[in-house]
Every structure is written in structure tokens, then in C-alpha cells.
Amino acid sequence: MQENVKDLLTLQASLFVLETKVRNFHWNIKGDDFFPVHEELGKLYEEAADKVDLVAEKIVMLENTAYGSYKEALKSSLLKEESAKPISSKELFKVLQKDLKTILEFIGKMQKISYRVQPILDEIILFLDMWLWKVTKSLA
């Protein structure tokens, strides 16, 4: 179970960084497709925030401490921060595609998953797969 907690902390941190990165893109997107992409990014960061909360609460349920600050999360995240700058939808979709794949691959490599942890992983996989599909189709 402790192995699951270590992995859950990495997952929480990575989802936290993803959420913040998506907010950054939401605020700083430019281009003629601003409006629809801005709307979709709003949905993505809200869903990502829900997943951060879900993982954090599971960590606490397992008698551990979830990350409470972005600084802490950055140290354990699989993803890197993105500096604030104007960005096109094509650029941001490439970044998101890579990040979503990175988190999915990490979950796929998790070992000895407890029956108490598997349900939230299933939910997160569905979330990541859905957004990876949307982002990939947007790049086609």
C-alpha cells in the first residue's frame, strides 16, 4: 500500500501541474480559434482540479499527507511548469498531448495496485484518455 501512496503523490503532483498549466493556456491563448479553445480549456482545468482533489483525498484516506502547495508538487511532478506567454492552440495542444501521454504511461506502469486505489485510477484514466483524444483530433 505504501508503494501506492508514493505513486499517488506523484500522480497528485502531476495533475496539479497539469491543472495550473491548462489555466495558464486558458488565460493566454491567442488566435482566431480563441473562443472555442478558451471554453474547452476551462472545462479541462475544472476536471483536472476535481482529479487533483480525488487523488489528494485518497492519499489522506490512506493515512498519509497530500501535497498542499504548488512548490511541493513541482518537486514530485512528472510534468514541468510552462511560463506565461501568448500561445497558439496548436502549440498548447502539442504540450498537452505530451503531458497527457506522460501521466497515462505513468499510471500504466504502477505496480501492485490496491483494490482501494484502482477505482480512482480508472476514473483518471478515462479523464486523461478523453482529453488526449480531443487534443490529438485537434492537431489532425
N, C-alpha and C positions, 0 to 999 in steps of 0.2 A: 504493500500500500504506500510506503514512503517513496518508492520509485514513481508511483503515480502522482504524488504530491509535487515532486521535483518537476516532472513533465507538465503538470497543471500550472505551476508557477511560470514556466517558460511560455506556455500557451496563453496564460492571462497577460503576461508582459507583451507578447507579440500582438495579441488582439488589441491591447491598449494603444500600442504604437500605430497599428493599422487604423484604429478609430481616429486618432489625432491626425494622422497623415491624410485621411479622407476629409476631415474637417478643413484642413489646410487647402486641399484641392477644391473643395466646395466653395470656399471663400475666394480663391484666386484663379479659378478657371477663366479663360478668355476665349473668344472666338464666336463664330456665328451660330454654334450649337450650345452656347452658354446656357440658355434657359432650360432645355430638357436635361442636359447633363448635370447642371446645378441641382435640379429637382431630384434626380436619381441618386446623386452623391449624398443628399440629405437623408434619403431613405437608408442608404448603406451605412452611414455613420451612426444612425439611430439603432439599426440592427446590430452593428458591431458593439455599441455601448451595452446593449442587452446581453450580448455574449460575454463581454468582459465581466459583467455583474454575475452571470450564471457561473462562470468558472471561479470567480472570487468567492462566491458563496459556497461552492463545493469544497474549495480549499479549507475554508473555515469550518464547514461541517466535518471535515476530516481532522479536526483539532490542530490546525496549522494557521499561520497568518498570511493573508493575501497581501499583495503589493498595494500600498496606499498612496504612493507618489509616482509621478512620471519618471523622476530621476532614478528611483529604484527599478522600475520596469525596464528602462532603457538598457540597464546593465545585463538583463537576462533575455531580452527580446531577440528573436531571430531576425527581425527587421531593423532597418536603420531609419532615423529621422529624415524628413525631407524639409529643406529650407523653404521658407515662404518666398514665392516668386510667382509672377504670372505664368500660367501653364495651359497648354492646349489639351483638348480631350484626348488626342492621340498619344501625347506624351504621358499623361496621367494614367491612361488605360494600360500602357506598357508597364509602368511601375506597379500598378495594382495587379496585373496578370502575374507578374513575377512574385509579388508578395503573397497572393492567394495560393499560388502553387507551393511556395515555401512552407506555409503553415500546413497545408494539406499533406505534403510529404512528411513533415514532422509528425503529424498525428498518425500517419500510416506506419511509422517506424516505432511508435510507442510499444513497449513490451509489457506483458503480464497485467493487462488492464482489468481492474476490479469491476465486478458487476455493478458496483455502486457508482462507478465513473463512466462506464460505457454509454449510458443513455445521453449524457450531456455531450459526449464526443460525437455521437450520431447526429444530434441536433446541430452541432457546429459544422460537421462535415456537410450536411445538407445546405446550410447557410453559405459556406465557402464555395461549394460546387455551383450553387445557383448564381452567385455573383461572378465566379470565374467564367461561367457560360456566357453571362451578359457582357462582360468585359471583352472576352475573346470574340464574340459576334460583332461587337462594336469596332473591333480592329480589322475585321474582314473586308 
